[in-house]
Amino acid sequence: MPIIELAIEIRAPIERLFDLSRSIDLHVRTTSRTGERAIGGVTTGLIGPEQEVTWLAWHFGVRQELTSRITAFARPHHFRDSMVCGAFRRFDHDHFFEQLGDATMLRDRFDFESPLGLLGRVADRLFLAPYLKAFLLERNERVKSVAESDEWSRFLPEPI
């Protein structure tokens, strides 16, 4: 079972980064290359504890639908989205946030398992894990760009 672990330092407050990371609208924007869009569950705004979203996207030239649920939530330090329906046998994507002065360290842990037994494990090693790592790295760089600019306010509700 592959596990992808990434870390990126972002010059933004922890609360802003936590909320941007669960913004459906920002997710759509940062994954435009694969045409991801939310088609079920929470389809706009911020997703929260026990809520689900169904994504439609194109990966490897194949139309994919995947539903995930927020299964752990401890604002502003951690949340997990877990697949409840989709192409994987299973996955859990943990997002960890740690304040470091005027920056926040974002750590991803993406733990997944493909279907098809041995064939799936071979596919994981040969192309799926590298593809997913590159996908997550690109998304994190795009989140960083938004979080470190004034653009972040377009994706978060006004404070009360």
C-alpha positions in Angstrom: 0.0 0.0 0.0 1.7 3.2 -1.1 1.9 6.2 1.1 2.7 9.6 -0.3 4.0 12.2 2.2 4.6 15.8 1.3 5.4 19.0 3.1 5.3 22.7 2.0 5.8 25.9 4.0 3.3 28.6 3.2 3.5 32.2 4.4 -0.1 32.4 5.7 -1.9 32.0 9.0 -2.8 28.4 10.0 -6.6 29.1 10.0 -6.5 30.6 6.5 -4.6 27.6 5.1 -6.8 25.1 6.9 -9.9 26.6 5.4 -8.4 27.1 1.9 -7.5 23.4 2.0 -11.1 22.4 2.5 -12.6 24.9 0.0 -14.5 23.1 -2.8 -14.1 26.2 -5.0 -10.4 26.4 -4.6 -10.0 22.7 -5.2 -11.9 23.1 -8.5 -9.6 26.0 -9.5 -6.3 24.2 -8.5 -7.2 21.0 -10.4 -8.4 22.6 -13.6 -5.9 20.5 -15.6 -8.0 17.4 -14.9 -11.3 19.2 -15.2 -12.4 18.3 -11.6 -15.7 19.6 -10.6 -18.0 18.8 -7.6 -21.2 17.1 -8.8 -22.7 15.8 -5.5 -22.8 16.5 -1.8 -21.1 19.7 -0.9 -20.4 21.4 -4.2 -19.3 24.9 -3.2 -17.9 26.6 -0.1 -16.2 24.8 2.7 -16.6 21.1 3.4 -16.8 20.1 7.1 -17.0 17.2 9.4 -18.8 14.1 8.1 -19.8 15.9 4.9 -19.2 14.3 1.5 -18.4 15.6 -1.9 -18.5 13.7 -5.2 -15.9 14.7 -7.8 -16.0 14.2 -11.5 -12.6 14.4 -13.3 -10.5 13.0 -16.1 -7.4 11.0 -15.1 -5.4 9.0 -17.6 -7.9 9.9 -20.3 -10.7 8.2 -18.3 -13.7 9.8 -16.7 -13.6 9.2 -13.0 -16.2 9.7 -10.2 -15.1 9.7 -6.6 -16.9 10.4 -3.4 -15.0 11.3 -0.3 -16.1 12.1 3.3 -14.4 14.2 5.9 -13.8 11.5 8.5 -11.6 13.5 11.0 -11.7 17.2 11.7 -9.7 19.1 14.3 -9.6 22.8 13.1 -7.0 24.2 12.5 -4.5 21.4 12.8 -5.9 18.4 10.9 -8.6 16.9 8.7 -8.9 13.7 6.8 -10.9 12.9 3.7 -11.5 9.3 3.0 -12.9 7.7 -0.2 -16.4 6.1 0.3 -16.9 5.3 -3.4 -14.5 5.4 -6.4 -11.8 3.8 -8.4 -9.5 3.0 -5.5 -9.9 0.1 -3.2 -9.5 2.7 -0.5 -7.7 5.9 0.4 -7.3 8.3 3.3 -5.8 11.7 2.7 -4.6 13.4 5.9 -3.9 17.2 5.9 -1.8 18.4 8.8 -1.2 22.1 9.7 1.5 23.5 12.0 2.0 27.2 12.7 5.7 28.2 12.3 5.9 31.9 13.2 4.3 33.8 10.2 4.2 30.7 8.1 2.3 27.4 8.3 3.7 24.0 7.4 1.2 21.9 5.4 1.9 18.2 5.5 0.0 15.7 3.3 -0.2 12.0 4.0 -2.0 10.1 1.2 -2.4 6.4 2.0 -4.1 4.4 -0.8 -4.7 1.0 -2.2 -5.6 0.2 -5.7 -8.0 -2.6 -6.7 -6.9 -5.7 -8.7 -4.5 -7.3 -6.2 -1.0 -7.8 -7.7 -1.8 -6.0 -10.9 -3.0 -3.0 -8.9 0.2 -3.0 -6.8 2.3 -3.1 -9.9 0.3 -0.1 -11.3 0.8 1.8 -8.1 4.5 1.5 -8.2 5.0 2.1 -11.9 2.7 5.0 -12.6 -0.1 5.7 -10.1 2.0 6.8 -7.1 4.3 9.1 -9.2 1.2 10.5 -10.9 -0.6 11.2 -7.6 2.6 12.7 -6.0 3.0 15.1 -8.9 -0.8 15.9 -8.8 -0.6 16.8 -5.1 2.6 18.8 -5.4 1.1 20.9 -8.2 -2.1 21.4 -6.2 -0.1 22.4 -3.1 1.9 25.0 -5.1 -1.3 26.5 -6.4 -2.8 26.6 -2.9 0.4 28.3 -1.7 0.1 30.9 -4.5 -3.5 31.8 -3.5 -2.8 31.7 0.3 0.2 34.0 0.0 -1.6 36.6 -2.1 -4.8 38.7 -1.7 -6.6 36.1 -3.8 -7.4 33.9 -0.8 -10.3 36.1 0.2 -12.2 35.1 -3.0 -12.5 31.5 -1.6 -13.3 32.1 2.1 -16.4 33.6 3.7 -16.2 37.0 5.4 -15.4 36.7 9.1 -18.3 37.2 11.4 
